[in-house]
Amino acid sequence: MVSHLITVIGNVPLNNALAGAEGGDDAAARAAFEPRWNTLHRVRTVLSTASFVLLAAVVL
């Protein structure tokens, strides 16, 4: 659930801002977009991995 909220609140607005920057300075748009997007992606990855591990622990 938290991973989904991170996507909706964090990544979707970043994606929309990047799409709105089309035709401008690609390097500047990427520099503004990439660090935050990567951080949010790492958090989602950790949360998904933890969810999988907890589910596997319950099943086993």
N, C-alpha and C positions, 0 to 999 in steps of 0.2 A: 504494500500500500504506500509506504513512504517512497519507494523507488518511483512509483507512478506519479506521486505528487512532485517529486523532484523534476521529472520529465515535463509535467504540465506547467509548473511554476518557473522552472529554470531554463530548460532546454528549448522548449517551444518558442518562448519570446526571443531567445538568442537566434534561433533559426529564422524567425520572421524578420528580425533586424538585419541578419545577413542577406536574406532575400531582397530586402528593401534597399540594400547597398549596391545592388547590381548596377554595373555601368560606371561605378566610381573607382576609387583607389582600392584595388584588391588587397594590397599589402596592408594598408591601414585597417581595412575591414577585418582581415584575418587576425591581425595583432590585437584588435579589440575583442574579437570573438573567441579565439582559440584557448587562451588560458582558463577562462571561466568554464567553457564548455568541457574541456578536458577534466577539470576538477569535478564538475558535476557527474561526468561519465565515470570517473574513478569511484565516486561515492556510490553510484548506482551499481557498479560492478561488485564492490565490497558487500553491499546489502544483498544483492542477488546470490552471491556466493555463500554468505552467511545463512540465508534462507534455505538454500539447497543443503548445506551441511546440517542444519537443524532438522530439516525434513528427513534426511537420510538417517540421522541419529534416532528419530522417533520410529521410523519404519524398521530399522535393524534392531 
